[in-house]
């Protein structure tokens, strides 16, 4: 089997830079960095999901705070 690179390292790095994504050079043929790349990818997905959940929770808390504040401001007196 002939050893031919499908993508050069520079092409891969440039593609990653343009698309604002991580670049990890791997080789399916030798198995080099494949496991590490998959573990890094899983870790990044986990981090992004956690950030998304936290952001959603913050927005919901802000929404509830605004709603509570609005209902409090509509009272006729401070004891109602």
C-alpha positions as a Markdown table, in Angstrom:
| # | Residue | x | y | z |
|---|---|---|---|---|
| 1 | Unk | 0.0 | 0.0 | 0.0 |
| 2 | Unk | 1.4 | 3.4 | -1.0 |
| 3 | Unk | 1.7 | 6.0 | 1.7 |
| 4 | Unk | 0.0 | 9.1 | 0.5 |
| 5 | Unk | -1.0 | 12.0 | 2.7 |
| 6 | Unk | -4.5 | 13.2 | 1.9 |
| 7 | Unk | -4.1 | 16.5 | 3.7 |
| 8 | Unk | -0.8 | 18.2 | 4.7 |
| 9 | Unk | -0.3 | 19.4 | 8.2 |
| 10 | Unk | -0.4 | 23.1 | 7.1 |
| 11 | Unk | -3.6 | 22.5 | 5.2 |
| 12 | Unk | -5.2 | 20.9 | 8.3 |
| 13 | Unk | -4.0 | 23.7 | 10.6 |
| 14 | Unk | -5.2 | 26.4 | 8.2 |
| 15 | Unk | -8.6 | 24.7 | 7.8 |
| 16 | Unk | -8.9 | 24.5 | 11.6 |
| 17 | Unk | -7.9 | 28.1 | 12.0 |
| 18 | Unk | -10.4 | 29.3 | 9.4 |
| 19 | Unk | -13.2 | 27.3 | 11.0 |
| 20 | Unk | -12.2 | 28.1 | 14.6 |
| 21 | Unk | -11.8 | 24.5 | 15.6 |
| 22 | Unk | -9.2 | 22.4 | 17.2 |
| 23 | Unk | -6.5 | 20.7 | 15.0 |
| 24 | Unk | -5.1 | 17.3 | 16.0 |
| 25 | Unk | -2.9 | 15.5 | 13.5 |
| 26 | Unk | -3.7 | 11.8 | 13.3 |
| 27 | Unk | -2.9 | 8.8 | 11.2 |
| 28 | Unk | -5.5 | 6.1 | 10.6 |
| 29 | Unk | -2.8 | 3.9 | 9.0 |
| 30 | Unk | -0.5 | 3.9 | 12.0 |
| 31 | Unk | -3.1 | 4.7 | 14.6 |
| 32 | Unk | -1.1 | 7.7 | 15.7 |
| 33 | Unk | -3.1 | 10.1 | 17.9 |
| 34 | Unk | -6.5 | 8.6 | 17.0 |
| 35 | Unk | -7.4 | 7.6 | 20.5 |
| 36 | Unk | -6.1 | 10.8 | 21.9 |
| 37 | Unk | -8.1 | 12.8 | 19.3 |
| 38 | Unk | -11.3 | 11.0 | 20.2 |
| 39 | Unk | -10.8 | 11.5 | 23.9 |
| 40 | Unk | -10.1 | 15.2 | 23.4 |
| 41 | Unk | -13.2 | 15.5 | 21.2 |
| 42 | Unk | -15.4 | 13.8 | 23.8 |
| 43 | Unk | -13.9 | 16.1 | 26.5 |
| 44 | Unk | -14.6 | 19.2 | 24.4 |
| 45 | Unk | -18.2 | 18.1 | 23.7 |
| 46 | Unk | -18.7 | 17.5 | 27.4 |
| 47 | Unk | -17.4 | 21.0 | 28.3 |
| 48 | Unk | -19.6 | 22.6 | 25.6 |
| 49 | Unk | -22.7 | 20.8 | 26.8 |
| 50 | Unk | -22.0 | 21.9 | 30.4 |
| 51 | Unk | -21.5 | 25.5 | 29.3 |
| 52 | Unk | -24.8 | 25.4 | 27.4 |
| 53 | Unk | -26.7 | 24.0 | 30.4 |
| 54 | Unk | -25.2 | 26.7 | 32.7 |
| 55 | Unk | -26.0 | 29.4 | 30.2 |
| 56 | Unk | -29.6 | 28.1 | 29.9 |
| 57 | Unk | -29.9 | 28.0 | 33.7 |
| 58 | Unk | -28.6 | 31.6 | 34.0 |
| 59 | Unk | -31.1 | 32.9 | 31.4 |
| 60 | Unk | -34.0 | 31.1 | 33.1 |
| 61 | Unk | -33.0 | 32.6 | 36.5 |
| 62 | Unk | -32.8 | 36.0 | 34.9 |
| 63 | Unk | -36.3 | 35.5 | 33.4 |
| 64 | Unk | -37.8 | 34.4 | 36.7 |
| 65 | Unk | -36.1 | 37.3 | 38.5 |
| 66 | Unk | -37.5 | 39.8 | 36.0 |
| 67 | Unk | -41.0 | 38.2 | 36.2 |
| 68 | Unk | -40.9 | 38.2 | 40.0 |
| 69 | Unk | -39.7 | 41.9 | 40.0 |
| 70 | Unk | -42.5 | 42.9 | 37.7 |
| 71 | Unk | -45.2 | 41.2 | 39.8 |
| 72 | Unk | -43.8 | 42.9 | 43.0 |
| 73 | Unk | -43.9 | 46.3 | 41.3 |
| 74 | Unk | -47.6 | 45.9 | 40.4 |
| 75 | Unk | -48.7 | 45.6 | 44.1 |
| 76 | Unk | -50.7 | 48.6 | 45.4 |
| 77 | Unk | -48.9 | 48.7 | 48.8 |
| 78 | Unk | -45.9 | 47.1 | 50.3 |
| 79 | Unk | -48.0 | 44.8 | 52.5 |
| 80 | Unk | -50.2 | 43.4 | 49.7 |
